[in-house]
Amino acid sequence: MKSNILILCAVFAASAASCQSKKPDANKALTVTTRSGQKVNLPAPYQTKSTTLYSKVVGWAKNQTPVAPAGFKVERFAGALNNPRNIYVAPNGDVLVAEANTEVSGIKKVGAALNGAAGSQKLSESGNKVILFRDVNGDGNADTRTVFLTGLNQPFGMLILKDWFYVANTDGLWRYPYKTGDTKITAPGKMITQLPAGGYNNHWTRNLLANADGSKIYISVGSGSNIAEHGLANEVNRAAILEINPDGTGKHVYAGGLRNPVGIALQPGTATLWAAVNERDKLGDELVPDYLTSVKPGGFYGWPLAYFGPNADPSYKGPVDKALIARTIVPDVALGAHTASLGLAFYNGKKFPARYNGGAFIGQHGSWNRSQLSGYKVVFVPFTNGKPGIPEDFLTGFIVKSGQKEVHGRPVGVAVAKDGTLLVADDVGNCLWRVLPD
């Protein structure tokens, strides 16, 4: 199986005939029909100039929450966290939260403590650890909170598979002995595969997911650049979803050309892998839309040569393979440009109304490269007969006032709890939100 990097002939010396030094003509405005039938209008590149607009985080007032649709309510599930980025629900219902120290791009923390009124709560002293929350009495609220695992290097993805707990640091996948019910990892772990560390604009996240029968593990790895400006040699095993055996052997690229595929999940009732992908910057306010897509093994999704299908990127300065551009896969659902769509969870619970069954929730961390803020919300993509529809707002209220740059928080990871409620990590609000029927 070829990876996006193997196919990009500048790195591994594929035939010179396949690499063209002459660029295809710059794209014009066009309309793309996604594989789900969504009509997406794409302006010409540089129709608006690239703009930097960082949000300013003012935090949440006491008893203030995000806003859910009618028929739902929002509660604070946990506070006093330190940059909670990702949520994993264990088979026994334990909620595991990865905290990671990172300079979050595009924000400025100001004013009151970010977990309520000024001075009301003290934040954790350090990140780079995993916190465990357990509901002992089954009422949907966490009764215990423990530090599950420490000594990590920007952890994000988590996975329990048989008698092992896996955690993806930015530079490698680690495996630890685990038994159901453990509240703390005490045995030493082992790095079972190295991963390329760091990345452009916080592309440090490495997410994890097992395939349907648990025989393989997927690892999502973002690009090390915006548009390969540091050279293709810097992008080996990046901008891709990797696949490995549970013991760390057999690592290879499952699908490539995915600039930053942070959110990965299996569609309920199927073995189909889906990803929420962050697209590139600096082409204008409406380019390029982030997207939700099913992921084909061996598929190529465009980065860095093309975007949103076989549309050549005029900002890419490396060698061009027109044949590779031509086979770029059009994604399934556009999620808006610069929304930083990071979290992904299919709804497989029984607490929400039936229309949510099998649909996808996506945490949009929010823009910095746009003249008006975009994202900063959780959207829902309904699925009918296994096929996605049009995204709709689900959890809003993170932006203080439309058209301005102040925000209360930024949603990231999303997960469905064992009781069927939706959990949302707010990394600058330093808390987890819980959404449930009213």
C-alpha positions in Angstrom: 0.0 0.0 0.0 1.4 3.4 -0.9 1.4 6.3 1.4 1.0 9.9 0.5 4.7 10.4 1.2 5.7 7.4 -0.9 3.7 8.7 -3.7 5.1 12.2 -3.5 8.1 11.4 -5.7 10.4 14.1 -4.4 11.0 12.2 -1.2 11.5 8.6 -2.4 12.7 9.1 -5.9 9.8 7.8 -7.9 10.1 8.2 -11.6 11.0 11.7 -12.7 8.3 11.6 -15.3 5.6 11.6 -12.6 6.9 14.8 -11.1 6.1 17.9 -13.0 7.9 21.2 -12.2 5.2 23.2 -13.9 2.2 24.1 -11.8 -1.3 23.4 -12.9 -3.4 26.6 -13.5 -4.5 28.3 -10.3 -8.0 27.4 -9.3 -11.0 29.7 -9.9 -14.1 29.9 -7.9 -16.1 26.6 -8.2 -18.8 24.5 -6.7 -18.0 21.0 -5.5 -20.5 18.3 -4.8 -19.3 16.1 -1.9 -19.9 12.4 -1.8 -22.8 13.0 0.5 -24.4 15.4 -2.1 -23.6 18.6 -0.2 -23.0 21.6 -2.5 -19.9 23.5 -1.4 -19.0 26.9 -3.0 -15.2 27.4 -3.0 -14.0 30.9 -3.8 -10.8 31.5 -5.8 -7.7 31.3 -3.7 -6.7 34.7 -2.2 -10.1 36.2 -2.9 -9.7 37.6 0.6 -6.3 38.1 2.1 -5.0 35.9 4.9 -6.0 37.4 8.3 -4.8 36.7 11.8 -7.5 37.2 14.4 -6.8 35.5 17.8 -9.7 35.0 20.1 -9.5 36.4 23.7 -10.6 34.0 26.4 -12.6 35.6 29.2 -13.8 32.4 30.9 -17.1 31.3 32.2 -19.0 33.1 34.9 -20.3 31.1 37.8 -23.3 29.0 36.7 -22.8 30.0 33.1 -22.7 27.2 30.5 -22.7 26.7 26.7 -26.1 26.6 25.0 -27.7 23.4 23.7 -30.8 23.0 21.5 -34.3 23.0 23.0 -35.0 19.8 24.9 -31.4 19.6 26.2 -29.5 21.0 29.2 -25.8 21.5 29.9 -24.0 20.8 33.2 -20.4 21.1 34.3 -19.2 17.5 34.6 -15.8 18.4 35.9 -13.7 21.5 36.6 -10.2 22.6 37.8 -8.6 20.7 34.9 -5.4 21.8 33.1 -5.9 21.9 29.4 -8.2 18.9 28.9 -7.9 18.0 25.3 -9.3 14.5 24.7 -11.9 12.2 26.3 -11.9 8.4 26.2 -14.8 6.3 27.7 -13.5 3.0 29.0 -15.5 -0.2 28.4 -16.5 -0.1 32.1 -17.7 3.5 31.8 -14.7 5.2 33.4 -14.1 8.6 31.8 -10.4 9.3 31.0 -9.3 12.8 30.2 -5.9 13.6 28.6 -4.4 16.8 29.8 -1.5 18.2 27.8 0.7 21.2 28.3 0.8 23.1 25.1 0.9 26.7 23.9 -2.6 26.8 22.5 -2.6 28.8 19.3 -5.0 31.6 18.6 -6.0 32.5 22.2 -5.2 34.9 25.0 -6.3 34.1 28.5 -7.4 37.2 30.4 -9.4 38.2 33.4 -11.0 35.7 35.8 -10.1 32.1 36.5 -11.4 30.0 33.7 -13.4 27.6 35.8 -16.0 30.0 37.2 -16.0 33.3 39.0 -12.6 34.9 39.7 -10.7 33.0 42.4 -13.4 30.4 42.8 -11.3 27.4 41.8 -7.6 26.5 41.7 -6.3 25.0 38.5 -4.2 21.8 38.4 -0.5 22.5 38.8 0.7 20.5 35.9 -0.6 18.8 32.7 0.8 15.9 30.6 -1.2 13.3 32.5 -4.5 11.3 32.3 -7.3 11.9 34.8 -9.9 9.2 35.6 -13.5 10.0 36.6 -15.8 7.2 37.9 -19.5 7.1 38.4 -19.9 4.7 41.3 -23.7 4.9 41.9 -24.8 5.2 38.2 -26.4 8.6 38.5 -24.3 10.0 35.6 -22.1 12.1 37.8 -18.5 11.4 38.7 -18.1 10.3 42.3 -14.3 9.8 42.2 -11.5 11.6 40.5 -8.0 10.1 40.4 -4.7 10.8 38.6 -4.6 7.7 36.3 -1.2 8.2 34.6 1.6 10.8 34.7 5.0 11.4 33.2 3.6 11.8 29.7 4.7 14.0 26.7 1.7 15.8 25.3 -0.7 12.9 25.5 -3.9 12.8 23.4 -5.1 9.5 22.1 -6.1 6.8 24.6 -7.3 3.2 24.0 -8.0 0.1 26.1 -7.5 -3.1 24.2 -7.6 -6.4 26.1 -5.2 -6.2 29.0 -3.4 -3.1 27.8 -3.9 0.7 28.1 -2.4 2.6 25.2 -1.6 6.3 25.2 -0.3 8.3 22.3 2.3 10.9 23.2 3.3 13.4 20.5 6.5 11.4 19.9 5.4 7.8 20.4 2.8 5.2 21.3 3.1 3.7 24.8 1.5 0.6 26.1 0.9 -0.3 29.8 -0.5 -3.4 31.6 -4.2 -2.7 32.5 -7.0 -4.5 34.3 -10.6 -3.5 34.3 -11.3 -1.2 37.2 -7.8 0.1 37.6 -7.8 3.6 39.0 -4.1 4.2 38.5 -1.3 2.8 36.2 1.6 1.7 38.4 3.4 -0.8 36.2 6.1 0.6 33.8 5.0 1.1 30.2 6.9 0.7 27.0 7.0 2.8 23.8 6.0 0.3 21.1 6.4 2.7 18.1 8.0 6.1 17.5 6.0 8.9 16.0 7.1 12.2 14.5 7.0 14.8 17.2 5.5 18.3 17.3 4.1 20.0 14.3 3.0 23.3 12.7 0.4 25.3 14.7 0.0 22.6 17.4 -0.2 19.6 15.1 1.1 17.6 18.0 -2.0 15.5 18.7 -1.8 11.8 18.0 -5.2 10.1 18.3 -5.9 6.4 18.7 -8.7 4.0 17.6 -9.0 0.2 17.3 -10.6 -1.3 14.2 -13.8 -3.3 14.5 -12.2 -6.6 15.6 -9.4 -5.1 17.7 -6.7 -6.6 15.4 -5.3 -3.2 14.3 -4.8 0.3 15.8 -5.1 3.5 13.9 -3.0 6.5 14.8 -3.8 10.0 13.4 -0.7 12.2 12.8 -1.0 15.8 11.5 1.4 17.5 9.1 4.6 19.2 10.2 3.8 22.3 8.2 0.9 24.3 6.7 1.6 23.3 3.1 4.9 21.4 3.1 7.0 24.6 3.3 9.7 22.8 5.2 10.1 20.1 2.5 8.5 16.7 2.0 11.2 15.0 3.9 9.8 16.6 7.0 6.4 14.9 6.3 7.3 11.2 6.5 4.5 9.4 8.3 2.6 12.7 8.7 -0.6 14.1 7.4 -1.9 10.6 7.5 -3.6 7.9 9.5 -1.2 5.1 10.3 -2.1 1.5 11.0 -0.2 -0.8 13.3 -0.6 -4.2 15.1 -1.4 -4.0 18.8 2.2 -4.9 19.7 3.5 -2.0 17.7 4.7 -3.9 14.6 3.7 -3.5 11.0 3.4 0.3 11.0 2.3 1.7 7.7 0.2 4.5 6.2 -3.4 3.5 6.0 -4.5 6.7 4.2 -2.7 9.9 3.3 -3.1 13.5 2.2 -5.0 14.2 5.4 -3.5 17.5 6.7 -4.5 17.1 10.3 -6.9 14.2 10.9 -7.3 14.7 14.7 -10.8 13.1 15.2 -11.1 9.5 14.2 -14.0 7.1 14.9 -15.7 4.0 13.5 -19.3 4.5 12.2 -21.6 2.4 14.4 -22.6 -0.9 13.0 -19.8 -0.8 10.4 -16.1 -1.2 10.1 -15.8 2.2 8.3 -13.3 4.6 9.6 -14.2 8.3 9.6 -12.0 11.4 10.3 -12.5 15.1 11.1 -9.7 16.9 9.2 -8.2 20.4 9.7 -7.4 22.0 6.4 -4.7 24.5 5.4 -4.3 28.2 6.2 -3.5 31.4 4.3 -5.7 31.0 1.2 -8.5 33.4 2.4 -11.4 33.4 4.8 -13.4 30.6 3.1 -10.5 28.3 2.0 -10.1 25.6 2.7 -13.1 24.0 4.5 -12.4 21.5 7.2 -14.2 18.3 6.6 -15.7 15.1 7.8 -14.9 12.1 5.6 -15.0 8.3 5.4 -11.4 7.1 5.0 -10.6 4.5 2.3 -7.5 2.3 2.8 -4.8 3.6 0.4 -6.8 6.7 -0.2 -5.2 10.1 -1.0 -7.1 13.3 0.2 -5.0 16.0 -1.4 -2.6 17.5 1.0 -0.3 19.3 0.1 -0.9 19.2 -3.6 -4.6 19.8 -3.8 -7.6 20.6 -1.7 -11.2 19.5 -1.4 -10.9 17.1 -4.4 -8.6 17.5 -7.4 -8.1 21.3 -7.0 -4.5 22.2 -7.2 -3.2 24.5 -4.4 -1.3 27.5 -5.9 0.5 28.1 -2.6 2.3 24.7 -2.7 5.9 25.2 -3.9 7.1 21.6 -4.2 7.1 19.1 -7.1 3.7 18.4 -8.6 2.2 15.1 -9.6 -0.8 15.8 -11.8 -1.9 12.2 -11.8 -1.9 12.1 -8.0 -3.9 15.4 -7.9 -6.4 13.8 -10.3 -7.2 11.0 -7.9 -7.6 13.1 -4.8 -10.7 12.0 -3.1 -13.5 14.5 -2.5 -14.5 14.4 1.2 -18.0 13.7 2.4 -19.0 16.8 4.5 -17.7 20.3 4.5 -17.4 21.8 8.1 -16.5 25.4 7.4 -13.1 27.0 6.7 -10.7 27.4 9.7 -13.1 26.0 12.2 -10.4 23.7 13.6 -12.7 20.6 13.7 -10.9 18.4 16.2 -13.2 16.1 18.2 -15.3 13.3 16.6 -17.8 10.9 18.2 -20.7 9.0 16.7 -23.7 8.9 18.9 -24.3 5.3 20.0 -26.3 5.9 23.2 -29.9 5.6 24.0 -30.6 8.8 25.9 -30.9 11.3 23.0 -33.9 11.5 20.6 -33.9 9.0 17.8 -32.8 11.5 15.2 -29.4 11.5 16.8 -28.8 7.8 16.5 -25.7 7.1 14.4 -25.0 10.7 13.8 -21.6 12.4 14.4 -20.7 15.1 16.9 -17.7 17.3 16.1 -15.9 19.6 18.4 -14.8 22.8 16.6 -11.9 24.4 18.5 -12.2 27.7 16.5 -10.3 29.9 14.0 -7.4 32.2 14.1 -6.8 32.6 10.3 -10.0 34.4 9.5 -11.4 37.9 9.6 -14.4 36.8 11.7 -14.3 33.9 14.2 -15.6 30.6 12.9 -16.0 27.3 14.8 -16.0 27.6 18.6 -18.9 25.2 18.9 -20.0 21.6 18.6 -21.8 20.6 15.4 -23.9 17.6 14.7 -24.0 15.7 11.4 -27.1 13.6 11.1 -26.8 10.2 9.3 -29.7 8.7 7.4 -29.4 5.1 6.1 -25.7 5.3 6.9 -25.1 8.5 4.9 -24.3 11.9 6.3 -26.4 15.0 5.9 -25.8 18.7 6.5 -24.0 19.9 9.7 -26.1 21.8 12.2 -25.1 23.7 15.3 -25.5 21.7 18.6 -23.5 23.3 21.4 -23.0 27.0 21.0 -22.4 30.0 23.3 -18.6 29.8 23.4 -18.3 33.1 21.5 -19.4 35.9 23.8 -20.9 38.1 21.0 -21.1 37.5 17.3 -18.7 39.6 15.3 -16.3 40.1 18.3 -13.3 38.1 19.4 -14.0 37.4 23.1 -14.8 33.7 23.8 -15.7 31.9 27.0 -14.0 28.6 26.0 -13.0 26.3 23.2 -14.5 22.8 22.6 -12.1 20.1 21.6 -12.7 16.4 22.4 -16.2 14.9 22.4 -17.3 11.5 23.7 -20.5 9.6 24.5 -20.6 8.5 28.1 -21.9 5.1 29.1 -25.2 6.6 30.2 -25.7 8.1 26.7 -24.9 11.7 27.6 -22.5 13.8 25.6 -19.2 14.9 27.1 -17.3 17.9 25.7 -13.7 18.9 26.7 -13.2 22.7 26.9 -9.4 23.1 27.0 -9.2 26.8 27.8 -12.3 26.6 30.1 -10.4 23.8 31.8 -13.5 21.8 32.3 -15.8 19.1 30.9 -19.3 19.8 29.9 -22.1 17.3 30.0 -25.1 17.5 27.6 -28.3 15.6 28.4 -32.0 15.7 27.7 -33.8 18.3 29.8 
